[in-house]
């Protein structure tokens, strides 16, 4: 499934014209690609999910099944952030994904320090050509 998600995101990023590839645009495009992928799986995407009555930062998206259980949780950022990792700790999901896209491979690698074993890291890169 990891490869399916990564390929889907990369295919959409590839179509983004190079003059429009700002960090913010790439992040929002990834979120849109995830929304589309979640819908294609027959699940309900919920953007900017924050656990009820909590102050942690919201996750980019979660995917709900028919019973409204969180199957997948997604964070999106140039590098792995401590804030999102804190949110992952309190979200119960079948699978948790942190998607990074920074061109600075060294920074992404250094940020992996924050990862926990229950979170899958996918790096989609910025220069998709």
N, C-alpha and C positions, 0 to 999 in steps of 0.2 A: 504494500500500500504506500510505503514511503516513496518509492520510485514513481508511482502514479501521481501522487500529489506534486512532487518535484517537477516531473515532466509537464504537468498541466500548467503550473506557474511559469516555467521557463518558456513554454510555447506562447503564452500570452505576453510575457515580457519581451520576447523576440519581436513581436509586432509593434511594440512601442517605439515611435520614431526617436532617434538618438537625441535630437534637440529638445525632447520632452522628458528626458530621463533624470530629473532632479530626484534627490533622496526622498522627498515627500511624495512625489508622483509614483515612484517605484513602490514605496510602502503601500500606498492606497491601491495601486494596481494589483499587488499581491493579495491584499484583502479582498478585492473584487474577484480575483481568480479563485480564492478559497471559497468565497460565497457560492460561486458557480459550481465548484467541485462538490461542495456539500449538497447542494440542490440535486446534482446529477446522481448522488448516492441515495436519493429519496429521503433525505434528512432535512430538518429545519435549521437553517443557519440563524444565529443570534449574534449580531455584531456588538462590539464594545461591552462584553459581558463582565459584570462585577458581581461577585457573590453578595446575596442580600445582607444588609446591615453590616457591611464590611467597608473599610477605608482603603484597602489595597487597590493598586492601579488595575484598570479593567484589562481583560484579555482582548485581543483583536476580534476573535470569533469563538463561538462554541457551536457544536452540532448536536441537536437533540433528536432522539428517536421518537417513535409514536407515543410512548408513555412519558415523554418529556424528561427523560434521563439524558445527562450529558455523555455522549459517546466520545467526542473528540473536542479537545481544547487547543486553541492556537494563539501563540504570541508571535508578533512580527516586529522586528527592529533591525537596524544595521548590524548590531552585535547583541549578544546575550546580556540581559539586564537583570540586576538583582530584584528590582521591583516586580517584574513579571514572574520571576522564580518564586517570590513570596506568594503571589496569587496562585500559582500552580499548586503550592503546598496545601491550600485550603479548598481547592476544586477537586471534586471526585469525578474522574472521567476515565473511560476505558483506555484512551491513549491521549498523550499530551505532546504537542509539537512546538518547538521554538524554531521559527524560520528567520534566518539572517540573510542579508544581501549586500553587505559592505564589500567594496573593492579591496579594502585593506585586510588581506588574509591574516596577517599577523595579529591585528586587533581582534578579529573574530576568534582566532585560535586562543588568544589570551583570555577572552571572555568566557571560554568553555569552562573555566574554573568554577563558575556559578552553577553549572549543570548538575542535576541530580540524576540518578540512574533511571527514574521513571519518566524522564523527559527526553524525547527524540529530537535531535538537532538536525535540521536540514538547511544547508547553505545553498542558496540558488544563485549567488553571484550577481553582480550589477551589469557586467558587460555581456549581455546575451546578444550575440550577433548571428 
